[in-house]
Amino acid sequence: MSTDTKEIIDLFAKEEYGIVPDGWASSVDWKEELEIDGVRGRKAEISLSYEGRHTSFPFVLWLPADTSKPVPCFLHILCWSKEADPNGSSSPAMSPEMRKSYMKMLKKLFENDLHFLIFARDMAGGSRPIYVNFEKDLYDGHWPVKKITDAGYATVGFYIRDLMPDGEDCMKKGIRYLLYGEDQSDLPDTAPGAIACWAFGAMRVMDALAECTEIDKNKVYTAGHSRAGKAAMWTAACDDRIAGALINNSGCCGAAMNKGKKGERYSTMLTMMPMWFAPSFAKYKDTEPGDMPFDQDQFLASLAPKKVLVTSGNRDYWSDPEAEFKSVMSAKAAWTACGCKVLSLDRYPKKQTADLDGDLGYALRKGPHDMTEWDWKQAIRFFG
């Protein structure tokens, strides 16, 4: 890692995502062997301790049929849950008044009535259930394990909610509780937000993969959708063992540039999801993007020369695919400076376009905020 790259990552750690303090301990317990439809796997659990407190989380590793030689691996940070919410929703119910106010705010952020209407329709319709059982569901497009292993890759996954859930009790469970206990009224400015906590979990799974002779340790790639896409980026930035990342629909505070962005903004996120970030990031809530001392294209550039594929949905106006593409265009100079080949695209592409020939790639899928088999198909080609 160059000095300039380290300085950028340190800046984002101190000002946006946060830093996990030293002094923790971890171990892995391989629980049981799995086999479904000819795909072999293993279930395991990571145990963590810090200053007398303890927490743990499970993960599952799936392997291709041929492991006579070490194989590449996707480390998937799953933003979905293991099973459906009993209330049929992934978020708390809103009162009619709250929903009206919320939708009014969203419409203003989009700055485009048609884009807002398409987003509202997609959000209301719900393209499909947002849960996947990582011990059983080998065919779901969000994580198509069978197709990934048939292509010769291993893949390992864990749920972000097992490390730090999204609800009001997020501080009382998982990594934040482990590090700071129940009283979190006086956190340091650089205390890790949820994104950094999820990335910390991914790095502990990487520790466990180091024990697996089937895995090519030089070809482990993080993958994630939406908020987990942000965590996949941060993991790849912080851990030199990670060879690259599949960053899907990561949007604001992920791959999308803040300057000129439509849809979600960091000011919105600091209002609705402040727990995702270090406390230090709150001071930028009312700062205009053009006045920020950093932007996400710098973060993306810090991943060079690793292999990075940014994927977007053309109707994902909340994440803003054009802002994600602009970030890629800005960051590609970092890969060129490293002597790497980069994508040949020079303008925002048509839907169902994938430019996969370099070490930095971009793909635009037809559809809304989602992670699908099409996205994985591009990733299998890109990292192969």
VENCORSUL-V616650 format. One line per field, one symbol per residue. ss: DSSP state (2 for helix, 1 for strand, 0 for the rest). Layout:
ss = ???
//
This chain:
ss = 002222222222222220100000111111111111001111111111110011111111111000000011111111001000000000000002222222222222220022222222222220000010000000002220222222000111111222000000022202222222000000000010022222222222222220000011111111111022222222222200000111110000000000000000022222220222002222220000222000022222200000111111100000002222222222222222200001000000000011100001111110000000222222222220
//
